[in-house]
Amino acid sequence: MGDLFNETILISMFAATVRIATPLLFAALGELITEKAGILNLGVEGTMLMAAFSAFLVTYQTDSLWLGVLAAMATGGLMGLIMVFMVSTLKVEQVVTGLALNLFAVGMSLYLYKVALGESSTSFPTIDVFKTVHIPLLSSIPYLGPVLFSQKVLTYIALLMVPAVWFFLYRTKYGLEIRCLGENPRVIDTKGLSVVTRQYAAVICGSMMTGLGGAFVTIGSTERFVPEITAGRGWLAIVIVIAGNWRPKWILVAALVFAFLEAFQLQVQAIGVQLPYQVLLALPYVVAILVMILNRARSQEPKQLGVPYFRE
């Protein structure tokens, strides 16, 4: 166990924490925008899975990582469009719709994978993923440099999205309108503005950000696509929004905490500490449950979250 506190291992573990937090942060910030508009999208896991597949497939076919990123964002936007059409236009129950999207994504991604790469394919083809980008001078800072300034380009984008989302939600007219949708959509309606149009914009934009998280899973780190590769990251992103109390800066903190727990358990297994690996794998989710229980009393959840709006 003492090896765990070796300087090199600690730096590696903290660097892995930032890397692991990347898809969680993208998905959580996207879900934040969606929930601020009053829509509870439980289809985050399915959106990430479909985006991860499309990013992998387009990159595999074109050898272009950035085309893969665009494909993931487009796929995320399409999943968001389906979600918001069902819940905002057709007024289908939001929880049911989100769960249905997840089930759809599991089956559709596997089917499309077999169609695209051949039914008889027995091996998982691989792609070249984004390389680590070392920021000049900053990456040479002792301890901090390898952790924060020697990461993938998508990681830097995810970190920059935190202040960007905060500025959009709290310092722009459109951000104010979106927040109003989650608190009292009738105010928007009485001003002669379209509630549905703004919900469409929020959910689609939020799902495109979730798509970026899915892209990172395949073309940012894993090199291949396997069934259900997102492995619960979408569900964890929803918990991170709750743990972060619907505030971008605290969502960043929550994402890093959950990412550290995963990095910790991976490192513990790597150095051969004699602990049941099942306990370590469950650790982030146990903490997630505790956070939701403890956070409930001071929750700043949008008052109309998950409540469909009907014009009188």
C-alpha positions in Angstrom: 0.0 0.0 0.0 3.0 2.3 0.6 3.7 2.2 -3.2 0.5 4.2 -3.7 2.1 7.2 -2.1 5.1 7.2 -4.4 5.5 10.6 -6.0 5.5 9.3 -9.6 2.4 7.2 -8.9 0.5 10.1 -7.3 1.3 12.4 -10.2 0.1 9.7 -12.6 -3.1 9.1 -10.6 -4.0 12.8 -10.5 -3.3 13.2 -14.2 -5.5 10.2 -14.8 -8.2 11.9 -12.7 -8.3 14.9 -15.0 -8.4 12.6 -18.0 -11.2 10.4 -16.6 -13.2 13.5 -15.6 -13.3 14.7 -19.3 -16.3 12.7 -20.6 -18.1 13.1 -17.2 -17.7 16.9 -17.4 -18.9 17.2 -20.9 -22.0 15.1 -20.2 -22.7 16.8 -16.9 -22.5 20.3 -18.3 -24.7 19.3 -21.2 -27.3 17.8 -18.8 -27.1 21.0 -16.7 -28.2 23.1 -19.6 -31.0 20.6 -20.3 -32.2 20.5 -16.8 -32.0 24.3 -16.4 -34.6 24.3 -19.2 -36.9 22.1 -17.1 -36.3 18.9 -19.0 -35.1 15.8 -17.1 -33.1 13.8 -19.7 -32.3 10.4 -18.4 -31.1 9.4 -21.8 -27.6 10.7 -21.2 -26.1 7.2 -21.2 -27.7 6.3 -24.5 -26.7 9.6 -26.0 -23.0 9.1 -25.0 -23.1 5.5 -26.3 -24.4 6.5 -29.7 -22.0 9.4 -29.9 -19.1 7.1 -29.0 -20.0 4.7 -31.7 -20.4 7.4 -34.4 -17.1 9.1 -33.4 -15.4 5.7 -33.7 -17.0 4.7 -37.0 -16.4 8.0 -38.8 -12.8 8.2 -37.5 -12.2 4.6 -38.6 -13.6 5.3 -42.1 -12.0 8.7 -42.7 -8.9 8.7 -40.5 -10.0 12.1 -39.3 -10.4 12.6 -35.5 -12.1 15.9 -35.9 -14.7 14.5 -38.3 -15.3 11.9 -35.6 -15.8 14.7 -33.1 -18.3 16.4 -35.4 -20.1 13.1 -36.0 -20.4 12.6 -32.2 -21.8 16.1 -31.7 -24.3 15.6 -34.6 -25.4 12.2 -33.1 -25.8 13.8 -29.7 -27.9 16.6 -31.2 -30.1 14.0 -33.0 -30.6 12.1 -29.8 -31.5 15.3 -28.1 -33.9 16.2 -30.9 -35.7 12.9 -30.4 -35.9 13.5 -26.6 -37.2 17.0 -26.8 -39.7 16.1 -29.6 -41.2 13.4 -27.4 -41.3 15.3 -24.1 -41.9 18.9 -25.3 -44.0 18.5 -28.4 -45.8 15.2 -27.7 -45.7 15.6 -23.9 -44.6 12.0 -23.3 -43.4 11.3 -19.7 -39.8 12.4 -19.4 -38.4 9.5 -17.3 -39.9 6.9 -19.6 -38.6 8.6 -22.7 -35.1 8.9 -21.3 -35.0 5.2 -20.3 -36.4 4.2 -23.7 -33.6 6.2 -25.4 -31.0 4.2 -23.4 -32.5 0.9 -24.4 -32.7 2.1 -28.1 -29.0 3.1 -28.0 -27.8 -0.2 -26.7 -29.5 -2.2 -29.4 -28.9 0.3 -32.2 -25.2 0.8 -31.6 -24.6 -2.9 -31.6 -26.6 -3.4 -34.8 -25.0 -0.6 -36.6 -21.5 -1.8 -35.5 -22.2 -5.3 -37.0 -23.6 -3.7 -40.2 -20.7 -1.4 -40.6 -17.9 -3.8 -39.8 -19.3 -7.1 -40.8 -21.5 -9.6 -39.0 -18.6 -12.2 -38.8 -16.0 -9.8 -37.4 -14.4 -11.5 -34.4 -11.8 -8.8 -33.5 -12.3 -5.2 -32.5 -10.7 -2.9 -34.9 -8.7 0.0 -33.5 -8.1 3.7 -34.4 -5.5 6.3 -33.5 -6.8 8.5 -30.7 -6.0 12.1 -29.9 -2.4 12.5 -28.7 -1.4 14.2 -25.5 -0.7 17.9 -26.0 2.0 19.4 -23.8 1.5 23.1 -23.4 4.8 24.8 -23.7 6.4 26.1 -20.4 3.2 25.2 -18.4 3.7 21.5 -18.8 7.2 21.9 -17.3 5.9 23.2 -14.0 6.7 20.6 -11.3 3.8 18.4 -10.2 1.1 20.7 -11.7 2.4 20.6 -15.3 2.0 16.8 -15.8 -1.4 16.9 -14.2 -3.1 19.8 -15.9 -1.0 20.8 -18.9 -0.1 17.5 -20.4 -3.6 16.3 -21.5 -5.7 15.6 -24.6 -7.1 18.6 -26.5 -10.7 17.5 -25.6 -9.7 17.7 -22.0 -8.7 21.3 -22.3 -11.9 22.1 -24.1 -13.9 20.4 -21.3 -12.2 22.5 -18.7 -12.8 25.7 -20.7 -16.5 24.8 -21.0 -17.0 25.2 -17.3 -16.6 29.1 -17.3 -18.2 29.2 -20.8 -21.4 27.5 -19.5 -21.4 29.6 -16.4 -21.1 32.8 -18.4 -23.8 31.7 -20.8 -26.3 30.7 -18.1 -25.7 33.6 -15.7 -24.5 36.5 -17.9 -26.5 36.3 -21.1 -30.1 37.0 -22.0 -30.5 33.5 -23.5 -29.1 31.9 -20.4 -31.6 33.8 -18.3 -34.4 32.6 -20.5 -33.3 29.0 -20.2 -33.1 29.3 -16.4 -36.5 30.8 -16.3 -37.9 27.8 -18.2 -36.8 25.6 -15.3 -38.2 27.9 -12.6 -41.4 29.4 -14.2 -41.9 28.8 -17.9 -45.2 30.8 -17.8 -43.1 34.0 -17.5 -41.5 33.2 -20.9 -44.9 32.5 -22.4 -46.5 35.7 -21.1 -43.7 37.7 -22.7 -44.7 36.3 -26.1 -41.7 34.0 -26.4 -41.9 30.3 -27.3 -41.3 27.9 -24.5 -41.0 24.9 -26.9 -38.5 26.6 -29.1 -36.2 27.4 -26.2 -36.5 23.9 -24.8 -35.6 22.5 -28.2 -32.5 24.7 -28.3 -31.4 23.8 -24.8 -31.9 20.1 -25.1 -30.2 19.8 -28.5 -27.2 22.0 -27.4 -26.9 20.1 -24.1 -27.0 16.7 -26.0 -24.3 17.9 -28.4 -22.1 18.5 -25.4 -23.0 15.0 -24.1 -21.9 13.8 -27.6 -18.5 15.3 -27.0 -18.2 13.2 -23.8 -19.1 10.1 -25.8 -16.5 11.0 -28.4 -13.8 11.1 -25.8 -14.6 7.6 -24.6 -13.6 6.1 -28.0 -11.4 8.5 -30.0 -10.0 10.3 -26.9 -8.8 7.3 -24.9 -10.0 3.8 -25.7 -9.0 3.3 -29.4 -11.9 0.9 -30.1 -15.6 0.5 -29.7 -17.2 -2.3 -27.7 -20.8 -2.8 -26.7 -21.9 -0.6 -23.9 -18.5 1.0 -23.7 -19.8 4.1 -21.8 -20.2 1.8 -18.8 -22.5 3.9 -16.7 -20.8 7.3 -17.3 -24.1 8.8 -18.4 -25.8 7.9 -15.2 -22.8 9.2 -13.2 -23.0 12.5 -15.1 -26.6 12.9 -13.9 -25.5 12.3 -10.4 -22.7 14.8 -10.8 -25.2 17.5 -11.8 -27.1 16.8 -8.5 -23.8 16.6 -6.5 -22.7 19.9 -8.0 -26.1 21.4 -7.0 -26.8 22.6 -10.5 -23.8 25.0 -10.5 -21.0 24.7 -13.1 -18.0 25.2 -10.7 -19.3 22.6 -8.2 -20.1 20.2 -11.1 -16.4 20.5 -12.0 -15.5 19.6 -8.4 -17.9 16.7 -8.3 -16.6 15.4 -11.7 -13.0 15.5 -10.4 -14.0 13.7 -7.2 -15.8 10.8 -8.9 -12.9 10.6 -11.5 -10.4 10.4 -8.7 -12.3 7.5 -7.1 -12.1 5.7 -10.4 -8.4 6.6 -10.9 -7.7 5.4 -7.3 -9.3 2.0 -7.8 -7.4 1.5 -11.1 -4.1 2.4 -9.5 -4.8 0.2 -6.4 -5.5 -2.8 -8.8 -2.4 -2.0 -10.8 0.0 -2.1 -7.9 -1.5 -5.3 -6.6 -3.1 -4.2 -3.3 -5.1 -7.1 -1.9 -8.6 -5.7 -1.9 -11.7 -7.1 -3.6 -11.8 -5.3 -7.0 -15.6 -5.4 -6.9 -15.6 -3.1 -3.9 -13.3 -0.7 -5.6 -15.4 -0.7 -8.8 -18.5 0.0 -6.7 -16.9 2.8 -4.8 -17.9 5.8 -7.1 -21.5 4.6 -7.1 -21.6 4.1 -3.4 -20.3 7.7 -2.9 -22.8 8.9 -5.5 -25.8 7.5 -3.5 -24.4 9.1 -0.3 -24.0 12.4 -2.1 -27.6 12.4 -3.4 -28.9 11.6 0.1 -26.9 14.3 1.9 -27.4 16.9 -0.8 -31.2 16.7 -0.9 -31.8 19.2 1.9 -29.9 22.1 0.2 -30.8 21.2 -3.4 -31.1 24.0 -5.9 -32.9 21.9 -8.4 -35.0 23.8 -10.9 -38.5 24.0 -9.5 -40.2 22.8 -12.7 -37.7 20.1 -13.6 -39.5 17.2 -15.2 -42.8 19.0 -15.2 -44.4 19.4 -18.7 -45.6 22.8 -19.6 -49.1 23.2 -21.0 -50.4 26.6 -22.3 -53.7 27.7 -20.9 
